[in-house]
Amino acid sequence: MSFVNLVSGGLDSTLIGVIAKEDQIKQFPLFIDYGQRAAAKEWATCQAVHRQLGLPKPTKMDLSGFGQIIASGLTNAGMDVKEDAFTPGRNLLFLLTGSAYAYQVGASSVAIGLLAEQFSLFPDQRQPFLAQAAHAIAAAMGRPIKVLTPLIEFGKADVVRLATEKGISGTYSCHTGDAQPCGYCIACLEFQLNEGE
């Protein structure tokens, strides 16, 4: 088995990579620049964390034109990074391009770092979307490419706990791309909510 890991330099995708390395599963890390505000910071962090943890060197795909046209708080600094966070089509874009890359490199699956459904805010983070996306991908590629969600039973507190146990540090998860996390976006708030647990 081998898989494309959709990586961002954040804790969730890094944890998936570390678990795969421990289980000796071949992985192809893919970073997608979809025009997100944090792209430069995420990419720099992604490369550094992969080097530090001995993970395979990530490949970068430039789809930045997507975010130049599809405006959200994640792609447009003039919008609210939390209230306007939904970026229509983002996870479908990730799964489609990840699957195309999997097809190219001969991998059987693509992994996305979604957490348990009770923590999902958007329709493209839930099971019905994932099931339909897998069918569409199989039709588009002419063969099944599994959509893996290795953290789907986890909440953010579980991810933080396991990542700490595995010595993962130096990741970046803020949607603004600023040097210091904003403390306001959805990614930052997830961490703050779990500090008290």
C-alpha positions, 0 to 999 in steps of 0.5 A, spaced: 500 500 500 502 507 498 498 513 499 498 521 497 498 525 504 495 531 503 500 536 507 500 543 510 505 543 515 499 543 520 499 538 526 494 533 523 497 532 516 504 531 519 501 526 524 498 522 519 505 522 516 509 520 522 504 514 523 505 512 516 513 512 517 512 508 523 508 503 520 513 503 514 507 505 509 510 508 503 507 516 502 507 521 497 506 528 501 503 533 496 502 540 498 497 544 495 498 552 494 490 553 492 491 561 493 491 561 501 493 567 505 498 562 509 501 558 503 508 561 504 508 560 511 505 553 510 510 551 505 516 553 509 513 549 515 511 543 511 518 542 508 522 544 515 518 539 519 518 533 514 526 534 514 526 534 522 522 528 522 525 524 516 519 524 512 519 524 505 520 531 501 513 534 499 511 536 492 508 542 491 502 543 486 501 550 484 493 551 484 494 559 487 489 561 481 483 558 485 484 562 491 485 568 487 477 567 484 474 563 490 474 568 495 474 566 502 477 568 509 482 563 507 484 566 501 482 574 501 485 578 507 479 583 506 475 578 508 474 575 516 478 569 517 473 566 521 466 568 519 468 567 512 472 561 512 468 556 508 472 556 501 467 552 496 470 546 493 476 546 497 476 539 499 474 536 493 479 540 489 484 537 494 481 530 493 481 530 486 488 533 485 491 528 490 488 522 487 490 525 480 497 525 483 496 518 486 494 515 479 501 518 477 505 515 482 502 509 482 499 510 489 492 506 491 490 512 496 489 519 498 489 521 505 486 527 508 486 530 515 479 530 517 477 529 524 471 526 527 464 529 524 462 532 531 468 537 529 466 539 522 463 545 520 463 545 513 459 540 508 466 538 505 468 535 511 463 530 512 462 522 511 456 523 505 461 528 501 467 523 502 463 517 500 460 521 493 467 524 492 470 517 492 465 515 487 467 521 483 474 519 483 473 512 481 469 514 475 474 520 473 480 515 474 477 509 471 480 505 477 478 506 485 483 510 489 481 510 496 480 516 500 483 515 507 481 519 513 486 516 518 484 521 524 476 521 523 475 518 530 479 523 533 478 530 536 483 535 536 485 534 543 486 527 541 491 529 535 495 534 540 496 528 545 498 523 540 503 528 536 506 530 543 507 523 545 510 522 538 515 528 539 512 532 533 513 540 534 514 546 529 508 545 525 503 551 523 496 551 523 494 558 523 490 561 517 493 568 516 500 566 515 502 571 520 509 569 524 505 569 530 498 565 530 492 570 530 488 566 536 482 568 532 481 563 526 478 556 526 485 553 526 487 557 532 481 556 536 481 549 536 488 549 539 485 554 544 479 550 546 483 543 547 488 547 552 484 546 557 482 539 557 
